Amino acid sequence: MLNSKNRFSWCLESENRMRRIKPNEKLSKEHIEKAKHNLKAADYNVQGHFDDWAVSQSYYAITRSWQFCSRKVLNLRITNAQLAQLNF
């Protein structure tokens, strides 16, 4: 298993996975606002006893949060959806 540093370097080896970008405040904000929206929808579905849908919406909230962090904090664009799930 690759350690975090090696896994991160592997991700940056191909622009098909991840690439460095210039900061984009507007797009970063869009990602975090969409994450908040997904969490509100998940909560609404939990209250209505639609737990299966709440799980899906929570997943998307997590994915959007990671996209926000990668853009805002790390200045990275995740170009492969599966990589958004990696834990560093």
C-alpha positions in Angstrom: 0.0 0.0 0.0 1.3 3.4 -0.9 1.8 5.9 1.9 0.0 9.2 1.8 3.0 11.1 0.3 3.5 8.5 -2.5 -0.2 8.3 -3.2 -0.4 12.1 -3.5 2.6 12.2 -5.9 1.0 9.4 -7.9 -2.2 11.4 -8.3 -0.3 14.5 -9.5 1.6 12.4 -12.2 -1.3 12.6 -14.6 -3.6 15.5 -15.3 -6.3 12.8 -15.8 -6.3 12.3 -12.1 -5.4 15.6 -10.4 -3.8 18.9 -11.3 -2.7 22.1 -9.7 -4.9 25.1 -10.5 -5.1 28.8 -9.8 -7.4 29.7 -6.9 -11.0 30.3 -7.9 -13.0 31.8 -5.1 -16.3 31.7 -6.9 -16.1 28.0 -7.8 -14.9 27.1 -4.3 -17.9 28.9 -2.9 -20.2 27.0 -5.3 -18.9 23.7 -4.0 -19.4 24.4 -0.4 -22.9 25.9 -1.0 -23.8 22.7 -2.9 -22.5 20.6 0.0 -24.7 22.6 2.4 -27.6 22.1 0.1 -27.0 18.3 0.0 -26.8 18.2 3.8 -30.1 20.1 4.2 -31.7 17.6 1.8 -30.3 14.7 3.7 -31.7 16.0 6.9 -35.1 16.6 5.3 -35.1 13.0 4.1 -34.0 11.6 7.5 -36.9 13.5 9.1 -39.2 11.9 6.5 -37.8 8.4 7.2 -36.1 8.2 3.7 -32.8 7.1 5.2 -31.6 5.5 2.0 -31.8 8.8 0.1 -30.2 10.6 3.0 -27.2 8.4 2.7 -26.8 9.2 -1.0 -27.1 12.9 -0.3 -24.6 12.7 2.5 -22.1 11.1 0.2 -22.5 14.0 -2.3 -22.1 16.5 0.5 -18.8 14.8 1.5 -17.7 14.8 -2.1 -18.5 18.5 -2.6 -16.7 19.3 0.7 -13.6 17.5 -0.5 -13.8 19.4 -3.8 -14.1 22.7 -1.9 -11.1 21.8 0.3 -9.0 20.6 -2.6 -9.7 23.9 -4.6 -9.6 26.4 -1.7 -6.9 25.0 0.5 -4.7 22.8 -1.8 -5.3 24.6 -5.2 -6.0 21.2 -6.8 -8.6 20.1 -9.3 -9.7 16.5 -9.0 -10.2 15.3 -12.5 -11.1 11.7 -11.6 -14.2 11.2 -9.5 -12.8 8.1 -7.8 -9.8 10.1 -6.5 -12.1 12.4 -4.7 -12.7 9.5 -2.3 -9.0 8.9 -1.5 -8.0 9.6 2.1 -4.6 11.3 2.4 
